[in-house]
Amino acid sequence: MAATRASDTFFPISRFSARSALVISLLDAKLQKLTGTAAVAPARFYSFTDLKENTREQIQKVKSHPWIPKDIPVRGFVYDVNTGRMQEVTA
């Protein structure tokens, strides 16, 4: 599977004085079907095999980033693009 890392998204959180942060991973996204065999892979995509574990890792990255105030709640979700349902992932 592939996705952008949480560290790629910190600018909007700090720039707009957010009161909370959400990490949302997409279930059954087209990028998850990449096998890594493409001749040129985008530099901003990273592979993982466990969607929920990756979401937990991204939550921790957001929580520990120096630009994110410690009092900002950070929650994670997996969004199923086929059903429209979201499932919360606890860190």
N, C-alpha and C positions, 0 to 999 in steps of 0.2 A: 504494500500500500504506500501511498505517497501523500504528503500534505505540506503546507507551509508550517514553519515553526512559530511558536508563540512569540519568540523574540523578534519576529518580523512585524509584529502588530502593536508594539508598545507605544509608538508615536501617537496614535489616536487616543489611547487611554490617558496619557499624560497631558496631551494638548487640550483636551476638552473637559478636563476636571471631572472625569467620570466618578460616580459614586459606587459603582460595582463593575465587575468584569466577568464576561462569559467566555468560556472556551467551548466552541461547538465543532464537533467532528462529524463528518458526513458519512453515513453508512450507504454503501453501494454507489459511491461516486465514481465517475469515469476514471479518475486518477488512481483509484485503488486497484484498477485492473492492469496498471502498468507493470511490466515484468522486469524493467531495468535493461532490456535488450536494445533500446533505441540508440541510434548512433550518437545523438547529442541529448543529454538530459538537462533540463533547466537547473541552474545552480541553486534555486530557492526551494527545491523539492527534496524531501528526505524520506527514506523507506522505513516502514515498520510493518509488523505482522499482526499485532494485537491492538485493535482500535481503542478499546477501553483503557488499556495500559498506557498507550500513547497519550490519550486525553488526560490521564492522571499526571503524566510527566509534564505535559504542557501547563496544567494547573499549577504545579510546583514551580515551574519556570517563571510564570507570571507572578506568583506570590513572592518569590525570592528576588525579583528584579529590583534594582535600586531606584528605578523611576516610579515604581508603584508604591504608594503609601501603604503601610502595614494595616491600616484600618479599612482598606478596600476589600470587600468580600469577593472572592473568586470562586465561581461555580463552573462545572463542566457538564456537557451534555453530548449525547450521540443523537444526531438527527437522521432519521430514516427517510431518504428522499422519495422512496416509493410509497410509503404510507402517510408521511407527514407527521409522524409521531416522534417525540423527543423523550429520551430516557436520561435521567440525571446520573452522572458518574461521580461517586464520592472519591476524594483524594485520599 
